[in-house]
Amino acid sequence: MKKGICLLAILLLLPAARPTAAEDYRPVVGQQGKDVIWVPTPEDFIEAMLDAARVTSDDYVIDLGSGDGRIVIAAARRGARALGIEYNPDLTELSRHKAETAGVADRARFVTADIFASDLGRATVITMYLLPDLNLRLRPTLLGLAPGTRVISHAFHMAEWAPDETILVADREAYLWIVPARADGVWALRDGGAPSELRIVQNFQKIEGTVRPGLPIAVGQILGDRISFRAGAASYEGRIAGDAMEGTVNDGGSKRTWSASRTGR
Ligand SMILES: C[S@@+](CC[C@H](N)C(=O)[O-])C[C@H]1O[C@@H](n2cnc3c(N)ncnc32)[C@H](O)[C@@H]1O
């Protein structure tokens, strides 16, 4: 009997297996955030967004205002490395706990920080569910990311920067942009004969200009580092790498290469 009482006393003295604070935390939809409230993206729509952005294990995904971490965890489940930037430390802790439980903590990282004071330079994919004015504040930073970076925003646009693709599932929308390379400026174009002056005026992913004086560019566009335009009967396609570009031109059946180097902005 004495033995039983001793055992009971020991058991009562042992610390109970308490849940951690992160496990305890229950965010409430609509709760205040720094610049925008917390409203989670539904899991099935996250998959549609990640499909549209073609997220693979080669990607580094950053979710701006990562809430309870669900987008970051879903990206990590696809093998991507992913980072959530969230201002509310309780949400960051909860996200870390959820990533551990999902077995993706080695690829899903979370920091408590302000998205407007964070370095996004490593991202190959940016996801966000913010507000139109916040998207606009972020736009210059997003346009400065490496050409080809995919930006996907749940529900909200980027004003005159028209999306390259719209994702529609039931009544929910997201928009995808491919960060365009900078093509604006004056270029020395070598296209078979003597060099000519290619002038490009860029408006996000659209370009206008002239291939030589009097020959305007038509249906010009930039998709990541890829450029395409028409001039007269010729269709140009190519890739931009800094101040150089090269590609092929199809001139009514005959195909030849072209290249250009930027001489001024
Ligand atoms: C609408 S929720 C989206 C959550 C998550 N991205 C999703 O789609 O499920 C926006 C999140 O941004 C966070 N947030 C608001 N302002 C922020 C800021 N300046 N920096 C970092 N996070 C912020 C909020 O706390 C909230 O969790």
PDBQT file of the ligand as one rigid body, heavy atoms in Angstrom, charges set to zero:
ROOT
HETATM    1  C1  LIG A 301      -4.698  37.919 -45.540  1.00  0.00    +0.000 C 
HETATM    2  S1  LIG A 301      -3.472  37.152 -44.502  1.00  0.00    +0.000 S 
HETATM    3  C2  LIG A 301      -2.751  35.956 -45.621  1.00  0.00    +0.000 C 
HETATM    4  C3  LIG A 301      -2.063  34.804 -44.905  1.00  0.00    +0.000 C 
HETATM    5  C4  LIG A 301      -1.412  33.783 -45.836  1.00  0.00    +0.000 C 
HETATM    6  N1  LIG A 301      -0.527  34.396 -46.793  1.00  0.00    +0.000 N 
HETATM    7  C5  LIG A 301      -2.463  33.013 -46.574  1.00  0.00    +0.000 C 
HETATM    8  O1  LIG A 301      -2.710  33.317 -47.756  1.00  0.00    +0.000 OA
HETATM    9  O2  LIG A 301      -3.079  32.104 -45.971  1.00  0.00    +0.000 OA
HETATM   10  C6  LIG A 301      -2.217  38.440 -44.411  1.00  0.00    +0.000 C 
HETATM   11  C7  LIG A 301      -1.138  38.210 -43.355  1.00  0.00    +0.000 C 
HETATM   12  O3  LIG A 301      -0.186  39.263 -43.452  1.00  0.00    +0.000 OA
HETATM   13  C8  LIG A 301       0.281  39.590 -42.146  1.00  0.00    +0.000 C 
HETATM   14  N2  LIG A 301       0.837  40.954 -42.219  1.00  0.00    +0.000 N 
HETATM   15  C9  LIG A 301       0.176  42.129 -42.272  1.00  0.00    +0.000 A 
HETATM   16  N3  LIG A 301       1.017  43.154 -42.433  1.00  0.00    +0.000 NA
HETATM   17  C10 LIG A 301       2.279  42.624 -42.476  1.00  0.00    +0.000 A 
HETATM   18  C11 LIG A 301       3.584  43.171 -42.634  1.00  0.00    +0.000 A 
HETATM   19  N4  LIG A 301       3.781  44.489 -42.805  1.00  0.00    +0.000 N 
HETATM   20  N5  LIG A 301       4.644  42.342 -42.613  1.00  0.00    +0.000 NA
HETATM   21  C12 LIG A 301       4.460  40.999 -42.449  1.00  0.00    +0.000 A 
HETATM   22  N6  LIG A 301       3.250  40.417 -42.310  1.00  0.00    +0.000 NA
HETATM   23  C13 LIG A 301       2.165  41.218 -42.324  1.00  0.00    +0.000 A 
HETATM   24  C14 LIG A 301      -0.953  39.439 -41.282  1.00  0.00    +0.000 C 
HETATM   25  O4  LIG A 301      -0.616  39.250 -39.934  1.00  0.00    +0.000 OA
HETATM   26  C15 LIG A 301      -1.605  38.200 -41.918  1.00  0.00    +0.000 C 
HETATM   27  O5  LIG A 301      -1.182  37.027 -41.297  1.00  0.00    +0.000 OA
ENDROOT
TORSDOF 0
